[in-house]
């Protein structure tokens, strides 16, 4: 979902050079979650949190921000990604509350 689209859910694949990716893998009944930061975004993050494991019914919020350069008019693009992810079925209002697990990779970017 994107703010520019009114957060309307969409499904599909796009090839964008400045994207972030999420790797999900089931390990011993737990969901292993790893956020792969965009290689093009600034600031560079040399030390990042390790992958997280979620038991069934658990959820987390992971936030990371970026600054991108190189647009055609020379302007900078700022982006904040927020991943709310649950392992298994959760109620519709789950993500409206405070997360039990929060990974904050937001940085000051100028």
N, C-alpha and C positions, 0 to 999 in steps of 0.2 A: 504494500500500500504506500501511497505517496500523498503528501499534503497537497501538492498541486492538482491531484485528482479527487480532492475531497475525501481522502482515505477510503476510496472505493476499492474493495478487494478485487485483485486481478491475479490471474495465473498465467504463467508463460515463461519463456526463456529469452533472454536478450544477451548479446555480447557487448558489454560495456567495459572499457579498459580501466575505469576507476571504481569498479564494483568491489564490494566485500562479499565474502562467501562464508557459509556456515557448513561445517562438516558434522554430520550426525551419524552415530554408529551405536548399535545395541551391543553392550558388553556385560555379560553376567546379569542380565535382566535390568540393567541400568542404561539410561540413554547418555552417551558421551557426546558433549557439545563443545565444539571448538570454533571460535570466530577467527577467520583469516582476514586480517586487515588489508585494505587496499594498498597495493604497492605504490600507487601514484599519489596518495594523500600525504599531507604534512600535518603535524610533525611526524618524523620517523619515530617509530616505537621499537627500541632495541630490546627492551625487556617487556614481555607481555605475560598476562596471566595464563596459567596452564588450562588445558581442557577441563571441563566440569562434568561431573556425573550426576544425573538426576534419577532418583528412585521413582517408581510409578506413583503418580499423583503430585509430584513436586514440580515447581516451576521457578524460572529465574528471569531476571531482566538484565540485559547486557547493553551498555551504552558506549559508543565510541564516536568521536567527532573528527572532522578533517577540514583541511583547506586545500583546494585544488587551484592550480594556475594553468595558464596556457589557453584560455578561451580566446576566441577570435578577436575580441575587443580588448584583451589584456586584463579583464576583470577577474577577481578571485571569486571562487564558488566555495561557500561554506556548507558543510553537511553534518547533521547529527543523525546517526543510525541508532535506533532502539529496537532491540530484539527481545520480545516477550515470548517465551517458549515453555510449554508444559509437556511432561511425559505422561501421556494417557489423557483420558477425558477429564475435563474440569468444567466448572460452571461458567456460564456466559460472562459473568461479571468478575471473574478471577483477576484479570489483568488490570482492573480498575483500582485495586488495592495496592498496598505496599508489598513489594516482593519479599519472600523469605530469603532469597539469595539475590544479591545485586553486585554486578561487576561494573565498576565505573572506570572507563578508560578515557573519559573526557579530559582534554588538555587545553591550556591556554594557547590560542593560535592567533597570530597577528598577521 
